[in-house]
Amino acid sequence: MLNIIKSGFFTTVQDTGRFGYRDKGVPVSGVMDSFSVSKVNTLLENDENSAVLEITMTGPTLEFEQDTYIVLGGAEMSVTLNDITIENYKVYKVNAGDILTYGKLLKGFRAYLGIKDGFNTASVLGSRSYYKPITERDSIKKMSSLPYTECKLFSPKISKLKVESVLDKTELEVYKGPEYKLLTDKQLAQLFYREFTVANENNRMAYQLNEIIEGNKVSMLTSATLPGTIQLTPAGKLIILMKDGQTTGGYPRILQLSDMAMSILAQKRSGNHISFKLR
């Protein structure tokens, strides 16, 4: 078991997501920064769907009850294992009784903790990803525990990776959305020839941007949306749906983020700048 001494600001269990239930209104969920998590699970030689901890802004303090191996990834944070600083994208042996402590956030927004063979929390509708009320919890809680399989001996093929970080990237690659053709030349210029600032309203459901563009008064039926769908409101507000985002929406779907763009945006917080590049 992994004992939660402190839970952090918003720490969840996530895998690649919950698929096949969008027609029933169930979001995909899953890790926000799939690029970083894929590197974490690769180093641990885990299945790509192995569950990890997603740590937002402020990290937890954790106690391991069994031997295992771990890898950190995503945002850069001050992390210590038994008071010794450890780094991202490197395999570390953990012994029973060891304490992992997260400190100051240095760069990015969401960090990840991978463990050998993943966390063995309950699978609901084919996924371990937290999403209340589909799952019992929306985040880990102080004084609770997470199950994992003990691993005393593991000889990784690669023990450390030099990863091209997404943390410093600001350009988001986008594709044309279903209602892209509704955009005027003026709106296109406002979208692609300026920077935008991440607003205070940002979470696993959606990101909003401070700057607005010319609005669109088009009336349309509620239609299917995906993680990464960018909607344009009548007031000119841009709403970017994320992994826990709604499955349908009534605003024009003007753009769609690429998978890499999703990972880049997931590492942004209020006040950070981004721009769009059409593919």
C-alpha positions in Angstrom: 0.0 0.0 0.0 1.0 3.6 -0.6 -0.1 5.7 2.5 -1.2 9.2 1.9 0.3 11.4 4.7 -0.6 14.6 2.8 -2.7 14.7 -0.3 -1.5 17.9 -2.0 -3.8 20.4 -3.8 -5.5 18.0 -6.2 -3.9 14.6 -6.7 -5.7 11.9 -8.7 -5.2 8.4 -10.0 -5.3 8.4 -13.9 -4.6 6.0 -16.7 -5.1 6.6 -20.4 -8.8 7.0 -20.0 -12.3 5.6 -20.1 -13.5 4.8 -23.6 -16.8 3.7 -25.1 -19.2 5.6 -22.8 -19.3 9.1 -24.3 -22.8 8.3 -25.7 -23.9 8.0 -22.1 -22.4 11.3 -21.1 -19.3 9.8 -19.5 -16.1 11.8 -20.2 -12.9 10.1 -21.3 -10.9 11.4 -18.3 -7.3 10.0 -18.1 -3.9 11.8 -17.8 -3.8 15.4 -19.0 -0.2 15.2 -20.2 -0.1 11.9 -22.0 3.3 12.7 -23.5 5.1 12.8 -20.2 3.2 9.8 -18.8 4.2 7.7 -21.7 7.9 8.3 -20.9 7.3 7.4 -17.2 5.6 4.1 -18.0 8.2 3.3 -20.7 11.1 3.6 -18.2 9.2 1.3 -15.8 8.5 -1.1 -18.6 4.8 -0.8 -17.7 1.8 -1.3 -19.9 0.9 2.0 -21.5 -2.4 2.0 -19.6 -0.8 1.6 -16.2 -2.3 4.0 -13.6 -0.2 6.8 -12.3 -0.7 9.7 -9.8 -1.4 13.1 -11.4 -0.3 15.8 -9.1 -1.5 19.4 -9.6 0.4 22.4 -8.4 1.1 21.2 -4.9 2.3 17.7 -4.3 1.6 15.0 -1.6 3.7 13.3 1.1 3.6 9.5 0.6 4.8 6.5 2.6 5.6 3.2 0.8 4.7 0.0 2.7 6.3 -2.4 0.1 9.4 -2.4 -2.0 8.9 -1.1 -5.6 10.4 1.2 -8.2 9.2 4.7 -9.2 9.7 7.3 -11.9 8.7 11.0 -11.8 7.7 13.0 -14.8 5.8 16.1 -16.1 6.1 19.3 -14.1 9.4 20.0 -12.3 8.9 20.0 -8.6 11.3 19.8 -5.6 10.9 16.1 -4.7 12.8 14.2 -2.0 13.0 10.5 -1.2 14.0 10.2 2.4 15.2 13.8 2.3 17.4 13.1 -0.8 16.5 15.1 -3.9 15.4 13.0 -6.9 14.8 14.0 -10.5 12.3 13.4 -13.4 12.6 10.5 -15.8 14.9 8.3 -13.8 14.1 4.9 -12.2 14.5 4.9 -8.4 14.3 1.9 -6.1 12.0 2.4 -3.1 12.1 0.3 0.0 9.3 -0.4 2.5 9.0 2.6 4.9 10.5 5.1 2.5 8.9 8.6 2.4 8.4 10.6 -0.8 7.9 14.3 -0.3 6.8 16.9 -2.8 7.9 20.5 -2.3 7.9 23.7 -4.4 6.6 23.8 -7.9 9.5 24.9 -10.2 8.1 24.7 -13.7 4.9 23.4 -15.4 1.7 22.6 -13.6 1.0 18.8 -13.4 3.6 16.3 -12.2 3.3 12.5 -12.4 4.4 9.6 -10.2 4.6 6.2 -11.9 5.1 3.0 -10.0 6.2 -0.4 -11.3 3.1 -2.2 -12.7 0.9 0.8 -11.9 -1.5 1.5 -9.1 -4.1 -1.2 -8.5 -7.1 0.9 -7.6 -10.6 -0.1 -8.6 -11.4 -0.2 -12.4 -14.7 1.4 -13.2 -16.1 1.1 -16.7 -12.7 -0.1 -17.9 -10.5 2.6 -16.3 -8.9 3.5 -13.0 -9.2 7.2 -13.8 -10.8 9.3 -11.0 -14.0 11.1 -12.1 -16.7 11.5 -9.5 -19.5 10.3 -9.6 -18.3 7.5 -11.9 -15.7 6.8 -9.2 -16.1 7.0 -5.5 -13.4 9.8 -5.2 -12.5 12.8 -7.2 -9.0 13.0 -5.6 -6.8 11.1 -3.1 -7.5 12.0 0.6 -5.2 12.3 3.6 -4.8 9.2 5.7 -6.1 6.9 2.8 -4.0 4.3 1.0 -3.5 3.2 -2.6 -2.7 -0.5 -3.5 0.2 -1.5 -5.7 2.1 -4.8 -6.3 5.4 -5.3 -4.5 8.5 -5.5 -6.7 11.8 -6.4 -5.1 13.9 -6.9 -8.2 13.7 -4.9 -11.4 16.5 -4.4 -13.9 15.3 -1.7 -16.3 16.7 -1.7 -19.9 16.9 2.1 -19.6 17.2 3.7 -16.2 17.1 7.3 -17.3 15.8 9.3 -20.2 16.6 12.8 -21.5 13.1 14.0 -22.5 12.3 16.9 -24.7 10.2 18.7 -22.2 6.8 20.2 -23.1 7.0 22.6 -20.2 8.6 25.5 -22.2 6.5 25.1 -25.3 3.8 27.6 -25.9 2.6 26.9 -29.5 -0.4 24.7 -29.7 -0.9 22.7 -32.9 -4.6 22.7 -34.0 -6.7 21.2 -36.7 -9.9 22.6 -38.3 -13.0 21.9 -36.3 -16.4 21.0 -37.7 -17.5 24.7 -37.7 -14.2 26.1 -38.8 -15.7 27.4 -42.0 -18.0 29.8 -40.1 -15.0 31.9 -39.1 -14.5 35.2 -40.9 -11.1 36.5 -42.0 -11.1 38.9 -39.1 -11.7 36.0 -36.6 -8.9 33.9 -38.3 -6.5 36.8 -37.9 -7.4 37.2 -34.3 -6.9 33.5 -33.7 -3.6 32.9 -35.4 -1.6 36.2 -35.2 -1.6 36.9 -31.4 -0.9 35.3 -28.1 -3.5 34.3 -25.6 -3.3 34.2 -21.8 -4.6 31.3 -19.7 -7.5 32.5 -17.5 -8.1 31.7 -13.8 -10.8 29.3 -15.0 -8.8 26.3 -15.8 -9.0 22.7 -14.6 -9.4 19.1 -15.8 -12.8 20.0 -17.4 -11.8 23.0 -19.5 -9.4 25.9 -20.0 -10.6 29.4 -20.7 -8.5 32.3 -22.2 -8.6 35.9 -21.1 -8.5 37.4 -24.5 -11.6 37.3 -26.7 -12.1 37.4 -30.5 -15.1 38.6 -32.5 -18.1 36.6 -31.4 -20.2 34.3 -33.5 -24.0 34.4 -33.2 -24.6 31.1 -35.1 -27.3 29.0 -33.6 -26.6 25.3 -33.7 -27.8 22.0 -32.3 -25.9 20.5 -29.4 -23.2 18.3 -31.0 -20.5 15.9 -29.9 -17.3 17.2 -28.5 -13.9 15.7 -27.7 -11.0 16.5 -25.3 -9.2 19.3 -27.1 -12.2 20.7 -28.8 -12.1 24.6 -28.9 -15.5 26.2 -28.7 -16.3 29.8 -29.6 -19.1 31.5 -27.5 -21.4 34.3 -28.9 -19.4 36.7 -26.7 -16.1 35.7 -28.4 -14.8 33.6 -25.5 -12.6 30.6 -26.3 -13.3 27.4 -24.2 -10.9 24.5 -24.6 -12.3 21.2 -23.4 -9.9 19.0 -21.5 -10.0 15.3 -20.4 -12.9 15.6 -18.0 -14.8 17.9 -20.4 -18.4 17.6 -21.4 -19.3 15.1 -24.2 -21.6 17.5 -26.0 -21.9 21.3 -26.5 -23.9 23.9 -28.3 -21.1 26.3 -29.3 -19.3 26.2 -32.7 -16.4 23.8 -32.6 -13.9 25.8 -34.4 -10.6 24.0 -33.7 -9.3 20.8 -32.3 -6.0 20.4 -30.4 -3.5 17.7 -31.4 -2.5 15.2 -28.7 0.8 17.0 -28.2 -1.0 20.3 -27.8 -3.1 18.8 -25.1 0.0 17.8 -23.2 1.5 21.3 -23.6 -1.7 23.0 -22.5 -2.0 20.7 -19.5 1.2 22.1 -18.1 0.0 25.8 -18.3 -1.5 27.7 -15.4 -3.2 31.1 -15.0 -1.2 33.9 -16.6 0.8 31.6 -18.9 0.8 32.4 -22.7 -0.1 30.2 -25.6 -0.7 30.6 -29.3 -2.3 28.5 -32.0 -0.8 27.1 -35.2 -3.0 25.5 -37.8 -1.9 22.2 -39.2 
